[in-house]
């Protein structure tokens, strides 16, 4: 059986704020829609499912995020996850310049959870708390091929 990763879906509190954050980092919006009806009720498992969605893509065309802002059922606020909690952990992006990426994140009020680390002289990386509490890993490869 062939399989490939299609996208990562994330429910957000404010779709426009999340789109702004991710597009400023370099993703592009490849589609937007409002979805509802029997097919979404069945697929998602919620009766009366109704959401505004946006599909974003990385510049290389391989990575996609699907962002959901629920209209119904009402989105449930939860505490932001911690890196060691079971479940959806984070979304990670390679960036050419981690300092520039952090400047962009800061414009959205997003800062590293602790700081920027260096992993075995291979990557500089950090976790930032993005929109709606999403953990976003940013990594800059130090030894370019």
Phi and psi in degrees as a GROMACS rama.xvg file:
@    title "Ramachandran Plot"
@    xaxis  label "Phi"
@    yaxis  label "Psi"
@TYPE xy
-82.432  143.751  UNK-2
-146.373  145.076  UNK-3
-146.094  153.137  UNK-4
-75.2564  123.618  UNK-5
-85.8314  -53.5025  UNK-6
-168.201  171.241  UNK-7
-112.902  125.859  UNK-8
-98.0961  134.057  UNK-9
-134.947  126.935  UNK-10
-82.7672  131.463  UNK-11
-124.124  156.84  UNK-12
-75.2488  -39.1199  UNK-13
-135.185  103.022  UNK-14
-59.8428  -43.6811  UNK-15
-64.5924  -40.0881  UNK-16
-65.3043  -41.0904  UNK-17
-66.5516  -42.3596  UNK-18
-60.5521  -44.7085  UNK-19
-59.5215  -45.5545  UNK-20
-59.6953  -53.1079  UNK-21
-71.2724  -33.9646  UNK-22
-71.7028  -33.8667  UNK-23
-64.2375  -30.9507  UNK-24
-75.0162  -15.0631  UNK-25
124.469  -5.27704  UNK-26
-74.1955  159.019  UNK-27
-121.334  148.427  UNK-28
-79.9653  122.607  UNK-29
-107.275  -5.69029  UNK-30
-177.604  149.758  UNK-31
-139.985  150.521  UNK-32
-164.32  166.366  UNK-33
-116.905  125.45  UNK-34
-117.664  142.314  UNK-35
-166.689  172.338  UNK-36
112.104  179.459  UNK-37
-58.6895  -39.7262  UNK-38
-63.3618  -38.7341  UNK-39
-73.8736  -36.584  UNK-40
-56.6367  -44.689  UNK-41
-69.0989  -48.2765  UNK-42
-64.8057  -43.5808  UNK-43
-89.4831  -26.4208  UNK-44
87.4957  22.4556  UNK-45
-127.172  125.718  UNK-46
-70.8181  138.892  UNK-47
74.8256  19.1396  UNK-48
-57.4796  130.338  UNK-49
-152.134  121.48  UNK-50
-148.607  150.312  UNK-51
-90.9286  134.936  UNK-52
-131.263  156.559  UNK-53
-142.57  136.379  UNK-54
-105.41  125.875  UNK-55
-117.309  149.982  UNK-56
-133.046  144.062  UNK-57
-73.0382  157.055  UNK-58
-57.6495  -28.2601  UNK-59
-79.0121  -6.7606  UNK-60
81.4616  1.29904  UNK-61
-96.5339  -34.6555  UNK-62
-99.8399  135.495  UNK-63
-134.389  141.666  UNK-64
-116.679  134.351  UNK-65
-111.251  116.791  UNK-66
-100.041  136.13  UNK-67
-121.01  130.876  UNK-68
-118.026  107.641  UNK-69
-75.8335  135.028  UNK-70
-96.3957  -42.6069  UNK-71
-152.269  137.96  UNK-72
-64.2307  156.777  UNK-73
-56.9125  137.572  UNK-74
-61.5602  142.701  UNK-75
-98.9122  119.631  UNK-76
-69.5076  138.996  UNK-77
-140.459  163.938  UNK-78
-68.0951  142.073  UNK-79
-58.3033  142.663  UNK-80
-69.2562  156.132  UNK-81
-102.337  154.253  UNK-82
-56.4271  -25.8174  UNK-83
-97.9599  8.43363  UNK-84
-84.0463  142.274  UNK-85
-69.8661  139.884  UNK-86
122.114  -161.918  UNK-87
-59.8288  119.758  UNK-88
-92.6484  -61.0361  UNK-89
-165.248  168.755  UNK-90
-116.534  137.714  UNK-91
-120.607  142.303  UNK-92
-132.346  137.734  UNK-93
-83.0242  136.977  UNK-94
-129.689  152.845  UNK-95
-74.0806  -31.165  UNK-96
-142.618  103.885  UNK-97
-66.0111  -33.522  UNK-98
-64.6224  -42.7642  UNK-99
-64.4076  -42.4744  UNK-100
-61.3045  -38.9903  UNK-101
-69.394  -33.2469  UNK-102
-63.8349  -42.6888  UNK-103
-63.2764  -46.8078  UNK-104
-59.6223  -40.9649  UNK-105
-62.4299  -33.047  UNK-106
-62.628  -20.5042  UNK-107
-102.329  12.3612  UNK-108
76.6976  19.0621  UNK-109
-108.071  125.477  UNK-110
-127.963  160.316  UNK-111
-57.4435  147.365  UNK-112
-63.1742  -37.5975  UNK-113
-136.189  -50.5331  UNK-114
177.318  -168.485  UNK-115
-104.894  130.398  UNK-116
-113.27  160.422  UNK-117
-115.196  125.528  UNK-118
-101.521  107.548  UNK-119
46.113  39.6536  UNK-120
54.9858  21.645  UNK-121
-105.844  -43.9081  UNK-122
-134.604  145.038  UNK-123
-99.5605  130.584  UNK-124
-148.899  158.792  UNK-125
-156.558  158.82  UNK-126
-105.826  132.534  UNK-127
-117.452  152.517  UNK-128
-90.8446  108.243  UNK-129
-87.0284  -165.514  UNK-130
-60.9372  145.479  UNK-131
58.2932  23.2106  UNK-132
80.2949  7.86331  UNK-133
-64.8242  133.15  UNK-134
-83.7063  124.872  UNK-135
-119.618  121.483  UNK-136
-92.1026  133.494  UNK-137
-117.125  130.496  UNK-138
-136.145  130.538  UNK-139
-109.84  122.419  UNK-140
-72.6261  128.058  UNK-141
-86.9058  -35.8605  UNK-142
-102.26  91.4321  UNK-143
-73.7907  138.405  UNK-144
